[in-house]
């Protein structure tokens, strides 16, 4: 069969894309179009350029220490990883390819936060398009092109179906890396390593300092006072009833409706606030917020443009920076692809 392939964003979980491609080829199918964002743009672009096999061999040998060394940290920029070393390696596998010259039609998707829209790269240097598409906000520094600031394509379109629609194919295979209920990942994906210590990294300094602040006696006292003061007419508000606008009603109106309890009406709410502050860091909170947003976008866009075969890799299968786990994640992708292809009869 002639298949279009759509590869979603999700950090190191994207190694599963390689397994999907391996299974697809093992069954004798032909890839006639590829689109991807973030890690999906990297894997898809290398497949279109003919460099994926070499990249896979290299990735399978990576250790945690080698991954850490490639994460070239920076200060004073919009992100703490420049990714120059990563792109240098990737560029070797791209072999200087230009997108318009690839054997397979390919689109890398990035997000233009200046114009607030997605950007499709369908020409130009492949390595540059990949670099723009993998710029995770707040983690990997963004890219400037023609006065616009570009970040991870998953911000606007986590599983970009649309670029493949113009290419005739028998079916479309889409791979999402956000399956299941997201859980908080480790503060730093390389933590608990026997080879490295990450206490000195920028991420750990920020997280540790914030947590120490939130555990201070001053902040604890303030939290307790806020919890005691809510629900007594001093700024407490209720959620709107089903179908109601958030601006319905007037200031100072009765907020005691049992259909819309205040946060302090929930069992153990003060304790919940305290635990929430100590159990999640700023970095984790940002990751979860972005993940939630992407999941909603993905669902709506999938409803508008459904794929004939959709493979969903569990969110819990790997951390964003678990790039030393290529072997197991590739195998997971191949296993889940086989199951999905069997169900679809392809």
C-alpha atoms as a printed R data frame, in Angstrom:
    type eleno elety resid chain resno       x      y      z
1   ATOM     1    CA   UNK     A     1   0.000  0.000  0.000
2   ATOM     2    CA   UNK     A     2   0.974  3.633 -0.554
3   ATOM     3    CA   UNK     A     3   0.896  5.283  2.855
4   ATOM     4    CA   UNK     A     4   1.214  8.841  4.129
5   ATOM     5    CA   UNK     A     5   3.003  9.080  7.470
6   ATOM     6    CA   UNK     A     6   2.339 11.703 10.158
7   ATOM     7    CA   UNK     A     7   4.724 11.814 13.129
8   ATOM     8    CA   UNK     A     8   3.836 13.731 16.291
9   ATOM     9    CA   UNK     A     9   5.815 15.616 18.923
10  ATOM    10    CA   UNK     A    10   6.901 14.181 22.263
11  ATOM    11    CA   UNK     A    11  10.642 14.344 22.905
12  ATOM    12    CA   UNK     A    12  12.535 11.081 23.296
13  ATOM    13    CA   UNK     A    13   9.301  9.081 23.027
14  ATOM    14    CA   UNK     A    14   9.678  9.862 19.337
15  ATOM    15    CA   UNK     A    15  12.147  7.003 19.046
16  ATOM    16    CA   UNK     A    16   8.935  4.986 18.746
17  ATOM    17    CA   UNK     A    17   8.472  6.590 15.316
18  ATOM    18    CA   UNK     A    18  11.498  4.603 14.149
19  ATOM    19    CA   UNK     A    19   9.839  1.358 15.213
20  ATOM    20    CA   UNK     A    20   6.675  2.311 13.345
21  ATOM    21    CA   UNK     A    21   8.661  2.948 10.165
22  ATOM    22    CA   UNK     A    22  10.536 -0.338 10.552
23  ATOM    23    CA   UNK     A    23   7.280 -2.282 10.917
24  ATOM    24    CA   UNK     A    24   5.691 -0.461  8.007
25  ATOM    25    CA   UNK     A    25   8.608 -1.338  5.729
26  ATOM    26    CA   UNK     A    26   8.746 -4.935  6.967
27  ATOM    27    CA   UNK     A    27   5.171 -5.357  5.712
28  ATOM    28    CA   UNK     A    28   6.127 -4.120  2.259
29  ATOM    29    CA   UNK     A    29   4.334 -0.764  2.321
30  ATOM    30    CA   UNK     A    30   5.585  2.355  0.546
31  ATOM    31    CA   UNK     A    31   5.823  5.760  2.232
32  ATOM    32    CA   UNK     A    32   4.670  8.423 -0.238
33  ATOM    33    CA   UNK     A    33   4.506 11.483  2.063
34  ATOM    34    CA   UNK     A    34   5.768 12.437  5.522
35  ATOM    35    CA   UNK     A    35   4.930 15.311  7.838
36  ATOM    36    CA   UNK     A    36   6.162 15.775 11.369
37  ATOM    37    CA   UNK     A    37   6.833 18.204 14.166
38  ATOM    38    CA   UNK     A    38   9.516 18.254 16.841
39  ATOM    39    CA   UNK     A    39  10.996 14.747 17.170
40  ATOM    40    CA   UNK     A    40   8.586 13.682 14.417
41  ATOM    41    CA   UNK     A    41  10.208 16.197 12.067
42  ATOM    42    CA   UNK     A    42  13.637 14.848 12.974
43  ATOM    43    CA   UNK     A    43  12.781 11.176 12.417
44  ATOM    44    CA   UNK     A    44  10.607 11.853  9.372
45  ATOM    45    CA   UNK     A    45  13.153 14.153  7.785
46  ATOM    46    CA   UNK     A    46  15.947 11.640  8.208
47  ATOM    47    CA   UNK     A    47  13.786  8.901  6.701
48  ATOM    48    CA   UNK     A    48  13.037 11.087  3.689
49  ATOM    49    CA   UNK     A    49  16.747 11.927  3.353
50  ATOM    50    CA   UNK     A    50  17.865  8.304  3.612
51  ATOM    51    CA   UNK     A    51  19.789  8.834  6.835
52  ATOM    52    CA   UNK     A    52  17.482  7.199  9.375
53  ATOM    53    CA   UNK     A    53  19.263  3.835  9.534
54  ATOM    54    CA   UNK     A    54  22.600  5.473 10.401
55  ATOM    55    CA   UNK     A    55  20.895  7.722 12.950
56  ATOM    56    CA   UNK     A    56  19.209  4.707 14.541
57  ATOM    57    CA   UNK     A    57  22.507  2.848 14.911
58  ATOM    58    CA   UNK     A    58  24.023  5.942 16.549
59  ATOM    59    CA   UNK     A    59  21.046  6.556 18.864
60  ATOM    60    CA   UNK     A    60  21.024  2.962 20.124
61  ATOM    61    CA   UNK     A    61  24.570  3.411 21.461
62  ATOM    62    CA   UNK     A    62  23.935  6.652 23.358
63  ATOM    63    CA   UNK     A    63  24.508  6.624 27.114
64  ATOM    64    CA   UNK     A    64  23.058  9.037 29.644
65  ATOM    65    CA   UNK     A    65  26.425 10.737 29.978
66  ATOM    66    CA   UNK     A    66  26.706 11.255 26.224
67  ATOM    67    CA   UNK     A    67  23.200 12.702 26.105
68  ATOM    68    CA   UNK     A    68  24.043 15.131 28.898
69  ATOM    69    CA   UNK     A    69  27.194 16.272 27.106
70  ATOM    70    CA   UNK     A    70  25.183 17.084 23.987
71  ATOM    71    CA   UNK     A    71  22.793 19.299 25.947
72  ATOM    72    CA   UNK     A    72  24.893 22.454 25.644
73  ATOM    73    CA   UNK     A    73  23.508 24.645 28.411
74  ATOM    74    CA   UNK     A    74  23.229 28.404 28.102
75  ATOM    75    CA   UNK     A    75  22.341 31.360 30.327
76  ATOM    76    CA   UNK     A    76  20.464 34.528 29.491
77  ATOM    77    CA   UNK     A    77  18.496 33.103 26.554
78  ATOM    78    CA   UNK     A    78  14.905 31.956 26.044
79  ATOM    79    CA   UNK     A    79  15.745 28.371 26.934
80  ATOM    80    CA   UNK     A    80  18.591 26.618 28.726
81  ATOM    81    CA   UNK     A    81  19.703 24.269 25.914
82  ATOM    82    CA   UNK     A    82  21.125 25.627 22.632
83  ATOM    83    CA   UNK     A    83  21.017 22.220 20.879
84  ATOM    84    CA   UNK     A    84  23.942 23.202 18.636
85  ATOM    85    CA   UNK     A    85  25.725 19.906 19.311
86  ATOM    86    CA   UNK     A    86  22.583 17.898 18.640
87  ATOM    87    CA   UNK     A    87  21.984 19.633 15.315
88  ATOM    88    CA   UNK     A    88  25.636 19.168 14.375
89  ATOM    89    CA   UNK     A    89  25.142 15.413 14.746
90  ATOM    90    CA   UNK     A    90  21.789 15.469 12.958
91  ATOM    91    CA   UNK     A    91  23.234 17.505 10.094
92  ATOM    92    CA   UNK     A    92  25.712 14.710  9.465
93  ATOM    93    CA   UNK     A    93  22.837 12.274  8.990
94  ATOM    94    CA   UNK     A    94  20.936 14.785  6.816
95  ATOM    95    CA   UNK     A    95  23.940 14.915  4.461
96  ATOM    96    CA   UNK     A    96  23.266 18.545  3.604
97  ATOM    97    CA   UNK     A    97  19.912 17.648  2.055
98  ATOM    98    CA   UNK     A    98  17.384 20.234  0.950
99  ATOM    99    CA   UNK     A    99  13.716 19.477  1.546
100 ATOM   100    CA   UNK     A   100  12.648 20.119 -2.037
101 ATOM   101    CA   UNK     A   101  15.175 17.539 -3.271
102 ATOM   102    CA   UNK     A   102  14.105 14.676 -0.989
103 ATOM   103    CA   UNK     A   103  12.897 11.432 -2.557
104 ATOM   104    CA   UNK     A   104   9.757 11.512 -0.368
105 ATOM   105    CA   UNK     A   105   7.617 14.686 -0.096
106 ATOM   106    CA   UNK     A   106   8.303 16.004  3.414
107 ATOM   107    CA   UNK     A   107   6.984 18.806  5.612
108 ATOM   108    CA   UNK     A   108   8.456 19.925  8.929
109 ATOM   109    CA   UNK     A   109   6.048 21.941 11.070
110 ATOM   110    CA   UNK     A   110   7.150 24.697 13.450
111 ATOM   111    CA   UNK     A   111   5.183 27.294 15.418
112 ATOM   112    CA   UNK     A   112   5.599 31.010 14.684
113 ATOM   113    CA   UNK     A   113   4.924 32.710 18.006
114 ATOM   114    CA   UNK     A   114   5.393 36.144 16.438
115 ATOM   115    CA   UNK     A   115   2.500 35.689 13.997
116 ATOM   116    CA   UNK     A   116   0.749 33.070 16.185
117 ATOM   117    CA   UNK     A   117   0.443 30.434 13.489
118 ATOM   118    CA   UNK     A   118   2.060 27.215 12.337
119 ATOM   119    CA   UNK     A   119   4.773 27.232  9.685
120 ATOM   120    CA   UNK     A   120   5.319 24.496  7.097
121 ATOM   121    CA   UNK     A   121   8.864 23.927  5.847
122 ATOM   122    CA   UNK     A   122   8.657 22.387  2.375
123 ATOM   123    CA   UNK     A   123  11.886 23.785  0.972
124 ATOM   124    CA   UNK     A   124  15.306 24.836  2.215
125 ATOM   125    CA   UNK     A   125  17.937 23.040  4.289
126 ATOM   126    CA   UNK     A   126  16.480 20.058  6.129
127 ATOM   127    CA   UNK     A   127  18.675 20.568  9.205
128 ATOM   128    CA   UNK     A   128  17.432 24.159  9.639
129 ATOM   129    CA   UNK     A   129  13.797 23.052  9.454
130 ATOM   130    CA   UNK     A   130  14.405 20.333 12.038
131 ATOM   131    CA   UNK     A   131  16.133 22.811 14.359
132 ATOM   132    CA   UNK     A   132  13.137 25.147 14.260
133 ATOM   133    CA   UNK     A   133  10.654 22.337 14.816
134 ATOM   134    CA   UNK     A   134  12.399 20.889 17.908
135 ATOM   135    CA   UNK     A   135  12.661 24.160 19.863
136 ATOM   136    CA   UNK     A   136  10.691 23.143 22.979
137 ATOM   137    CA   UNK     A   137   9.543 26.427 24.609
138 ATOM   138    CA   UNK     A   138  11.573 27.253 27.697
139 ATOM   139    CA   UNK     A   139  13.929 24.307 27.154
140 ATOM   140    CA   UNK     A   140  15.566 24.547 23.702
141 ATOM   141    CA   UNK     A   141  16.260 28.067 22.481
142 ATOM   142    CA   UNK     A   142  13.969 29.314 19.694
143 ATOM   143    CA   UNK     A   143  15.022 30.115 16.121
144 ATOM   144    CA   UNK     A   144  14.719 33.478 14.382
145 ATOM   145    CA   UNK     A   145  13.845 33.489 10.689
146 ATOM   146    CA   UNK     A   146  12.993 36.633  8.754
147 ATOM   147    CA   UNK     A   147  12.159 38.512 11.943
148 ATOM   148    CA   UNK     A   148   9.882 35.782 13.286
149 ATOM   149    CA   UNK     A   149  10.463 33.635 16.374
150 ATOM   150    CA   UNK     A   150   9.932 29.916 15.755
151 ATOM   151    CA   UNK     A   151   9.446 27.164 18.347
152 ATOM   152    CA   UNK     A   152   8.324 23.527 18.558
153 ATOM   153    CA   UNK     A   153   5.675 22.662 15.976
154 ATOM   154    CA   UNK     A   154   3.734 20.747 18.619
155 ATOM   155    CA   UNK     A   155   2.601 24.029 20.173
156 ATOM   156    CA   UNK     A   156   0.190 24.578 17.254
157 ATOM   157    CA   UNK     A   157  -0.188 21.150 15.670
158 ATOM   158    CA   UNK     A   158   1.071 18.150 17.696
159 ATOM   159    CA   UNK     A   159   0.187 15.591 14.973
160 ATOM   160    CA   UNK     A   160   0.232 17.536 11.670
161 ATOM   161    CA   UNK     A   161  -2.111 15.713  9.288
162 ATOM   162    CA   UNK     A   162  -2.822 18.592  6.920
163 ATOM   163    CA   UNK     A   163   0.503 18.738  4.985
164 ATOM   164    CA   UNK     A   164  -0.020 15.188  3.685
165 ATOM   165    CA   UNK     A   165  -3.569 15.672  2.402
166 ATOM   166    CA   UNK     A   166  -2.472 16.857 -1.046
167 ATOM   167    CA   UNK     A   167  -0.492 13.668 -1.759
168 ATOM   168    CA   UNK     A   168  -2.513 10.726 -3.178
169 ATOM   169    CA   UNK     A   169  -2.232  7.665 -0.920
170 ATOM   170    CA   UNK     A   170  -4.168  4.560  0.050
171 ATOM   171    CA   UNK     A   171  -4.192  5.435  3.754
172 ATOM   172    CA   UNK     A   172  -2.663  7.750  6.339
173 ATOM   173    CA   UNK     A   173  -0.812  6.459  9.397
174 ATOM   174    CA   UNK     A   174  -0.612  8.974 12.256
175 ATOM   175    CA   UNK     A   175   1.542  8.461 15.348
176 ATOM   176    CA   UNK     A   176   0.743 10.344 18.558
177 ATOM   177    CA   UNK     A   177   3.158 10.357 21.492
178 ATOM   178    CA   UNK     A   178   0.623 11.614 24.025
179 ATOM   179    CA   UNK     A   179  -1.488  8.572 24.823
180 ATOM   180    CA   UNK     A   180  -2.981  7.918 28.244
181 ATOM   181    CA   UNK     A   181  -3.210 10.199 31.256
182 ATOM   182    CA   UNK     A   182  -0.091 12.350 31.625
183 ATOM   183    CA   UNK     A   183   1.840 11.972 34.857
184 ATOM   184    CA   UNK     A   184   4.502 14.215 36.296
185 ATOM   185    CA   UNK     A   185   7.866 13.239 34.888
186 ATOM   186    CA   UNK     A   186  11.055 13.410 36.950
187 ATOM   187    CA   UNK     A   187  12.256 16.977 37.398
188 ATOM   188    CA   UNK     A   188  15.150 16.194 35.091
189 ATOM   189    CA   UNK     A   189  14.957 13.202 32.795
190 ATOM   190    CA   UNK     A   190  18.570 12.209 33.478
191 ATOM   191    CA   UNK     A   191  18.135 12.123 37.250
192 ATOM   192    CA   UNK     A   192  18.926  8.957 39.215
193 ATOM   193    CA   UNK     A   193  21.668  8.114 36.750
194 ATOM   194    CA   UNK     A   194  24.582  5.972 37.904
195 ATOM   195    CA   UNK     A   195  26.852  7.831 35.509
196 ATOM   196    CA   UNK     A   196  26.076 11.497 36.063
197 ATOM   197    CA   UNK     A   197  24.998 13.913 38.743
198 ATOM   198    CA   UNK     A   198  22.622 16.694 37.749
199 ATOM   199    CA   UNK     A   199  22.586 18.678 40.976
200 ATOM   200    CA   UNK     A   200  24.635 21.372 39.303
201 ATOM   201    CA   UNK     A   201  22.396 21.838 36.268
202 ATOM   202    CA   UNK     A   202  20.427 24.991 35.712
203 ATOM   203    CA   UNK     A   203  17.131 23.110 35.868
204 ATOM   204    CA   UNK     A   204  17.876 21.685 39.299
205 ATOM   205    CA   UNK     A   205  19.063 25.050 40.674
206 ATOM   206    CA   UNK     A   206  15.824 26.724 39.615
207 ATOM   207    CA   UNK     A   207  13.594 23.874 40.813
208 ATOM   208    CA   UNK     A   208  15.369 23.479 44.156
209 ATOM   209    CA   UNK     A   209  15.344 27.218 44.870
210 ATOM   210    CA   UNK     A   210  11.641 27.507 44.078
211 ATOM   211    CA   UNK     A   211  10.742 24.531 46.247
212 ATOM   212    CA   UNK     A   212  12.774 25.901 49.168
213 ATOM   213    CA   UNK     A   213  10.936 29.209 48.839
214 ATOM   214    CA   UNK     A   214   7.536 27.509 48.808
215 ATOM   215    CA   UNK     A   215   8.453 25.495 51.918
216 ATOM   216    CA   UNK     A   216   9.563 28.565 53.878
217 ATOM   217    CA   UNK     A   217   7.650 29.496 57.033
218 ATOM   218    CA   UNK     A   218   6.555 32.812 55.525
219 ATOM   219    CA   UNK     A   219   4.924 31.225 52.487
220 ATOM   220    CA   UNK     A   220   3.348 28.445 54.562
221 ATOM   221    CA   UNK     A   221   1.800 31.047 56.862
222 ATOM   222    CA   UNK     A   222   0.481 33.035 53.915
223 ATOM   223    CA   UNK     A   223  -1.053 29.917 52.353
224 ATOM   224    CA   UNK     A   224  -2.819 29.073 55.600
225 ATOM   225    CA   UNK     A   225  -4.229 32.603 55.893
226 ATOM   226    CA   UNK     A   226  -5.485 32.506 52.299
227 ATOM   227    CA   UNK     A   227  -7.133 29.118 52.879
228 ATOM   228    CA   UNK     A   228  -8.873 30.379 56.041
229 ATOM   229    CA   UNK     A   229 -10.038 33.563 54.334
230 ATOM   230    CA   UNK     A   230 -11.635 31.987 51.253
231 ATOM   231    CA   UNK     A   231 -15.355 31.284 51.142
232 ATOM   232    CA   UNK     A   232 -16.337 34.230 53.402
233 ATOM   233    CA   UNK     A   233 -17.187 36.877 50.832
234 ATOM   234    CA   UNK     A   234 -13.615 38.164 50.470
235 ATOM   235    CA   UNK     A   235 -12.887 37.499 46.800
236 ATOM   236    CA   UNK     A   236 -14.130 33.908 46.642
237 ATOM   237    CA   UNK     A   237 -15.800 33.025 43.337
238 ATOM   238    CA   UNK     A   238 -17.607 30.039 41.906
239 ATOM   239    CA   UNK     A   239 -17.315 28.265 38.601
240 ATOM   240    CA   UNK     A   240 -20.196 29.091 36.207
241 ATOM   241    CA   UNK     A   241 -23.003 26.579 35.925
242 ATOM   242    CA   UNK     A   242 -23.103 24.393 32.810
243 ATOM   243    CA   UNK     A   243 -23.808 26.521 29.747
244 ATOM   244    CA   UNK     A   244 -23.358 29.810 31.612
245 ATOM   245    CA   UNK     A   245 -20.818 32.430 30.652
246 ATOM   246    CA   UNK     A   246 -18.053 33.113 33.176
247 ATOM   247    CA   UNK     A   247 -19.224 36.745 33.254
248 ATOM   248    CA   UNK     A   248 -22.849 35.941 34.128
249 ATOM   249    CA   UNK     A   249 -24.102 37.391 37.420
250 ATOM   250    CA   UNK     A   250 -23.114 40.507 39.360
251 ATOM   251    CA   UNK     A   251 -20.352 41.325 41.783
252 ATOM   252    CA   UNK     A   252 -21.216 40.477 45.367
253 ATOM   253    CA   UNK     A   253 -23.927 37.979 44.420
254 ATOM   254    CA   UNK     A   254 -24.565 34.847 46.456
255 ATOM   255    CA   UNK     A   255 -21.846 32.257 45.743
256 ATOM   256    CA   UNK     A   256 -23.172 29.454 47.918
257 ATOM   257    CA   UNK     A   257 -24.869 27.462 45.134
258 ATOM   258    CA   UNK     A   258 -24.292 23.740 45.757
259 ATOM   259    CA   UNK     A   259 -23.984 23.228 41.976
260 ATOM   260    CA   UNK     A   260 -20.783 25.295 41.928
261 ATOM   261    CA   UNK     A   261 -18.768 24.820 45.134
262 ATOM   262    CA   UNK     A   262 -15.814 27.046 45.892
263 ATOM   263    CA   UNK     A   263 -12.390 25.467 46.167
264 ATOM   264    CA   UNK     A   264 -12.604 25.632 49.960
265 ATOM   265    CA   UNK     A   265 -15.740 23.477 49.892
266 ATOM   266    CA   UNK     A   266 -13.718 20.527 48.617
267 ATOM   267    CA   UNK     A   267 -12.556 17.999 51.222
268 ATOM   268    CA   UNK     A   268  -9.059 18.739 52.453
269 ATOM   269    CA   UNK     A   269  -8.608 21.698 50.106
270 ATOM   270    CA   UNK     A   270  -6.027 23.488 52.253
271 ATOM   271    CA   UNK     A   271  -3.988 20.290 52.465
272 ATOM   272    CA   UNK     A   272  -4.364 19.851 48.706
273 ATOM   273    CA   UNK     A   273  -2.911 23.301 48.090
274 ATOM   274    CA   UNK     A   274   0.031 22.589 50.370
275 ATOM   275    CA   UNK     A   275   0.836 19.250 48.756
276 ATOM   276    CA   UNK     A   276   0.502 20.728 45.300
277 ATOM   277    CA   UNK     A   277   3.096 23.332 46.109
278 ATOM   278    CA   UNK     A   278   5.642 20.833 47.386
279 ATOM   279    CA   UNK     A   279   5.124 17.980 44.913
280 ATOM   280    CA   UNK     A   280   5.546 19.774 41.576
281 ATOM   281    CA   UNK     A   281   8.215 22.176 40.373
282 ATOM   282    CA   UNK     A   282   7.862 25.142 38.043
283 ATOM   283    CA   UNK     A   283   9.396 23.163 35.171
284 ATOM   284    CA   UNK     A   284   7.051 20.226 35.715
285 ATOM   285    CA   UNK     A   285   4.040 22.513 35.910
286 ATOM   286    CA   UNK     A   286   4.972 24.167 32.613
287 ATOM   287    CA   UNK     A   287   5.427 20.770 30.949
288 ATOM   288    CA   UNK     A   288   2.052 19.565 32.187
289 ATOM   289    CA   UNK     A   289   0.321 22.771 31.067
290 ATOM   290    CA   UNK     A   290   1.795 22.521 27.566
291 ATOM   291    CA   UNK     A   291   0.970 18.805 27.422
292 ATOM   292    CA   UNK     A   292  -2.643 19.454 28.380
293 ATOM   293    CA   UNK     A   293  -2.960 22.164 25.749
294 ATOM   294    CA   UNK     A   294  -1.426 19.951 23.071
295 ATOM   295    CA   UNK     A   295  -3.722 17.048 23.945
296 ATOM   296    CA   UNK     A   296  -6.786 19.246 23.454
297 ATOM   297    CA   UNK     A   297  -5.483 20.628 20.152
298 ATOM   298    CA   UNK     A   298  -4.653 17.123 18.967
299 ATOM   299    CA   UNK     A   299  -8.153 15.806 19.711
300 ATOM   300    CA   UNK     A   300  -9.906 18.614 17.853
301 ATOM   301    CA   UNK     A   301  -7.624 18.442 14.828
302 ATOM   302    CA   UNK     A   302  -7.861 14.643 14.680
303 ATOM   303    CA   UNK     A   303 -11.642 14.945 14.586
304 ATOM   304    CA   UNK     A   304 -11.383 17.294 11.610
305 ATOM   305    CA   UNK     A   305  -8.843 15.141  9.730
306 ATOM   306    CA   UNK     A   306  -8.962 11.543 10.998
307 ATOM   307    CA   UNK     A   307  -6.262  9.067  9.996
308 ATOM   308    CA   UNK     A   308  -7.126  5.592  8.740
309 ATOM   309    CA   UNK     A   309  -4.564  4.178 11.186
310 ATOM   310    CA   UNK     A   310  -3.740  5.969 14.421
311 ATOM   311    CA   UNK     A   311  -0.979  4.676 16.698
312 ATOM   312    CA   UNK     A   312  -0.889  6.148 20.189
313 ATOM   313    CA   UNK     A   313   2.286  5.791 22.232
314 ATOM   314    CA   UNK     A   314   1.675  6.144 26.006
315 ATOM   315    CA   UNK     A   315   2.808  9.413 27.561
316 ATOM   316    CA   UNK     A   316   4.252  7.403 30.438
317 ATOM   317    CA   UNK     A   317   6.522  5.317 28.194
318 ATOM   318    CA   UNK     A   318   9.413  7.747 28.440
319 ATOM   319    CA   UNK     A   319  10.536 11.173 29.594
320 ATOM   320    CA   UNK     A   320  11.073 14.094 27.246
321 ATOM   321    CA   UNK     A   321  14.861 13.842 27.541
322 ATOM   322    CA   UNK     A   322  15.251 10.048 27.786
323 ATOM   323    CA   UNK     A   323  17.370  9.931 24.638
324 ATOM   324    CA   UNK     A   324  19.485  7.092 26.036
325 ATOM   325    CA   UNK     A   325  16.516  4.676 25.775
326 ATOM   326    CA   UNK     A   326  16.401  4.230 22.007
327 ATOM   327    CA   UNK     A   327  16.368  0.428 21.989
328 ATOM   328    CA   UNK     A   328  13.299 -0.062 24.179
329 ATOM   329    CA   UNK     A   329  11.310  2.842 22.713
330 ATOM   330    CA   UNK     A   330  11.966  1.731 19.133
331 ATOM   331    CA   UNK     A   331  10.797 -1.763 20.052
332 ATOM   332    CA   UNK     A   332   7.688 -0.327 21.723
333 ATOM   333    CA   UNK     A   333   6.867  1.615 18.568
334 ATOM   334    CA   UNK     A   334   7.271 -1.447 16.389
335 ATOM   335    CA   UNK     A   335   5.101 -3.563 18.691
336 ATOM   336    CA   UNK     A   336   2.287 -1.005 18.853
337 ATOM   337    CA   UNK     A   337   2.485 -0.418 15.101
338 ATOM   338    CA   UNK     A   338   2.135 -4.142 14.451
339 ATOM   339    CA   UNK     A   339  -0.982 -4.303 16.602
340 ATOM   340    CA   UNK     A   340  -2.502 -1.260 14.883
341 ATOM   341    CA   UNK     A   341  -1.710 -2.555 11.396
342 ATOM   342    CA   UNK     A   342  -3.224 -5.942 12.231
343 ATOM   343    CA   UNK     A   343  -6.437 -4.283 13.405
344 ATOM   344    CA   UNK     A   344  -6.574 -2.195 10.229
345 ATOM   345    CA   UNK     A   345  -5.741 -5.140  7.990
346 ATOM   346    CA   UNK     A   346  -2.701 -3.583  6.355
